[in-house]
Amino acid sequence: MSEGNQGPTIDGHEFIETICSALRAGKRLKVVDRRGKIYGKDDFRLVEVHAVGFAHGGFAAARVWEIANFEIAHTESRWELLHLSNVAECKMIDERSRAPRPGYRRDDPGMKEILCQI
């Protein structure tokens, strides 16, 4: 969290260690989306982390394989560049990650700086 002239802002940096820990432990994460909380929805995602760092726009991000969220079924898993500033909560859960998933590319070209990766 950083302080600006208009009060605190959330940038997502506070979740980097938790997300990297899940990657190293080979566990899935349950991520609660900040935008869903604003709209009163239980917006969560189950993800498998493949890389964490900073995208070309300078924002903290994680390349994840999304297993499920409140909008998609388990059969519609997909790649996602998760903007950490949109994360309200994240927690490592006791489910084994199956990373790396097909299509994963080490040294993700969508990220300018990688802090941890498979």
Secondary structure, 3 states (H helix, E strand, C coil): CEEECCEEECCCHHHHHHHHHHHHHCEEEEEEEHHHHHCCCCCEEEEEEEEEEEECCCCEEEEEEEEEECCCCHHHCEEEEEEHHHEEEEEEEEEECCCCCCCCCCCCCCEEEEEEEC
